[in-house]
């Protein structure tokens, strides 16, 4: 099963060299071999439509960072409110779950605003969809949550009630191996 995933990741890595021009596949594979549990996380990212790819590395530790690089917010992770508190607050028309809970269950983290902007430097993402991002506690305490998208060749950060959910809003995950 993991052989298929490894092949998919290697193919994507080769097709999108601009996302990781200084890295070689053998270094990525060595990191994956050293952390076999990460393959289950990457498989979930793949299964939910995230198309994970290498977007960075830490030169001092050799850690490799994967992120969802699907053109639009992953289809299998949309129509979710922001977190468990928001889900509990909804009285009617509850979504199936929350972005934070699903990310935690998968073993990934939501991107911060800075990380989302860095991802957008690698290509245009979320031109038709949007993605929840990690939200500062001060905003969340007031009932809000942040999301981003790309329109008019600009990255926008917006706010919404954390309990809201839309068919076109999901989340992008990040995993460091």
C-alpha positions as CSV (number, residue, x, y, z in Angstrom):
1,X,0.0,0.0,0.0
2,X,2.8,2.4,0.9
3,X,4.6,1.6,-2.3
4,X,1.8,3.3,-4.3
5,X,1.9,6.3,-2.0
6,X,5.7,6.6,-2.3
7,X,5.4,6.4,-6.1
8,X,2.7,9.1,-6.1
9,X,4.8,11.4,-3.9
10,X,7.9,10.8,-6.0
11,X,6.1,11.6,-9.2
12,X,4.6,14.8,-7.8
13,X,8.0,15.7,-6.4
14,X,9.6,15.3,-9.8
15,X,6.8,17.2,-11.6
16,X,6.9,20.2,-9.3
17,X,10.6,20.8,-8.8
18,X,10.0,24.6,-8.4
19,X,8.5,23.8,-4.9
20,X,11.8,22.3,-3.7
21,X,14.6,23.1,-6.1
22,X,17.4,22.4,-3.7
23,X,16.2,18.9,-2.6
24,X,16.8,15.5,-4.0
25,X,14.2,12.7,-3.7
26,X,16.6,10.3,-2.0
27,X,16.8,12.7,1.0
28,X,13.0,12.9,1.2
29,X,12.8,9.1,1.0
30,X,15.3,8.7,3.7
31,X,13.3,10.9,6.0
32,X,10.1,8.9,5.2
33,X,12.0,5.6,5.9
34,X,13.1,7.0,9.2
35,X,9.6,8.0,10.2
36,X,7.2,5.3,8.9
37,X,4.2,6.6,10.8
38,X,4.3,9.7,8.6
39,X,3.2,7.6,5.7
40,X,-0.2,7.0,7.3
41,X,-0.6,10.8,7.7
42,X,0.5,11.5,4.1
43,X,-1.9,8.8,2.9
44,X,-4.8,10.5,4.7
45,X,-3.7,13.8,3.1
46,X,-3.7,12.1,-0.3
47,X,-7.0,10.2,0.3
48,X,-8.8,13.5,1.1
49,X,-7.6,15.2,-2.0
50,X,-4.7,17.2,-0.6
51,X,-2.0,16.2,-3.1
52,X,0.8,16.6,-0.5
53,X,4.2,17.7,-1.7
54,X,7.5,18.8,-0.2
55,X,7.5,22.6,0.2
56,X,10.4,23.1,2.6
57,X,13.2,21.7,4.7
58,X,15.2,22.5,7.7
59,X,18.9,22.6,6.7
60,X,20.1,22.1,10.3
61,X,18.0,19.0,11.1
62,X,17.2,17.7,7.6
63,X,13.4,17.8,8.4
64,X,11.2,17.9,5.4
65,X,7.9,19.8,5.3
66,X,4.9,18.5,3.3
67,X,1.8,20.5,2.6
68,X,-1.4,20.1,0.7
69,X,-0.7,21.4,-2.8
70,X,-4.0,20.6,-4.5
71,X,-5.1,23.5,-6.7
72,X,-8.2,24.0,-4.6
73,X,-8.9,23.3,-0.9
74,X,-8.9,19.5,-0.5
75,X,-12.4,18.2,-1.5
76,X,-12.5,15.6,1.3
77,X,-12.0,18.3,3.9
78,X,-14.6,20.9,3.0
79,X,-17.9,21.9,4.6
80,X,-16.4,22.0,8.1
81,X,-16.7,24.6,10.8
82,X,-13.5,25.8,12.4
83,X,-13.2,23.9,15.7
84,X,-15.1,21.7,18.2
85,X,-16.4,24.7,20.2
86,X,-17.9,26.1,17.0
87,X,-19.4,22.8,16.1
88,X,-21.0,22.5,19.6
89,X,-22.4,26.0,19.3
90,X,-24.4,25.3,16.2
91,X,-28.0,24.5,17.0
92,X,-29.2,23.6,13.5
93,X,-27.6,22.4,10.3
94,X,-24.5,21.2,11.9
95,X,-21.6,20.2,9.6
96,X,-20.1,16.8,9.7
97,X,-17.2,18.1,11.8
98,X,-14.6,20.7,12.3
99,X,-11.3,21.6,10.6
100,X,-9.3,21.5,13.8
101,X,-10.6,18.2,14.9
102,X,-10.1,16.6,11.5
103,X,-6.5,18.0,11.3
104,X,-5.7,16.7,14.7
105,X,-7.1,13.2,13.9
106,X,-5.1,13.2,10.6
107,X,-1.9,14.3,12.4
108,X,-1.4,17.6,10.5
109,X,-1.6,21.2,11.5
110,X,-3.5,24.0,9.8
111,X,-1.3,26.6,8.1
112,X,-0.6,29.9,9.8
113,X,-1.2,33.1,7.8
114,X,2.5,33.3,7.1
115,X,2.7,29.7,6.0
116,X,-0.3,30.2,3.7
117,X,1.4,33.2,2.1
118,X,4.6,31.2,1.6
119,X,2.6,28.4,0.0
120,X,1.1,30.9,-2.4
121,X,4.6,31.9,-3.5
122,X,5.0,28.4,-4.9
123,X,1.9,28.7,-7.2
124,X,-1.7,29.8,-7.3
125,X,-3.8,27.9,-4.8
126,X,-7.5,28.4,-3.7
127,X,-8.6,30.5,-6.7
128,X,-12.1,29.1,-6.4
129,X,-12.1,27.8,-2.8
130,X,-10.8,29.0,0.5
131,X,-9.0,27.4,3.4
132,X,-9.3,27.8,7.2
133,X,-6.0,28.8,8.8
134,X,-4.7,28.8,12.3
135,X,-6.4,31.6,14.2
136,X,-5.0,33.7,17.0
137,X,-6.6,33.0,20.4
138,X,-7.6,36.6,20.7
139,X,-9.8,36.3,17.6
140,X,-11.1,32.9,18.4
141,X,-12.1,34.1,21.9
142,X,-14.5,36.6,20.3
143,X,-16.1,33.9,18.2
144,X,-14.2,34.4,14.9
145,X,-11.8,32.4,12.8
146,X,-9.6,33.2,9.8
147,X,-9.5,31.8,6.3
148,X,-7.6,32.7,3.2
149,X,-7.9,32.5,-0.6
150,X,-6.3,33.8,-3.7
151,X,-8.3,36.2,-6.0
152,X,-7.1,38.8,-8.5
153,X,-3.5,37.4,-8.1
154,X,-3.6,38.5,-4.4
155,X,-3.8,36.5,-1.2
156,X,-6.6,37.6,1.0
157,X,-7.2,36.9,4.7
158,X,-10.8,37.1,5.9
159,X,-12.7,36.4,9.0
160,X,-15.9,34.6,9.7
161,X,-17.8,33.2,12.6
162,X,-16.0,30.0,13.6
163,X,-19.3,28.1,13.4
164,X,-19.8,28.9,9.7
165,X,-19.1,26.4,7.0
166,X,-19.3,26.4,3.2
167,X,-19.0,23.8,0.5
168,X,-16.1,25.7,-1.0
169,X,-14.1,26.1,2.3
170,X,-11.8,23.5,3.7
171,X,-8.3,23.4,5.1
172,X,-4.8,22.6,4.1
173,X,-2.6,20.5,6.3
174,X,1.1,20.6,7.0
175,X,3.4,17.8,8.2
176,X,7.0,18.0,9.1
177,X,8.9,14.7,8.8
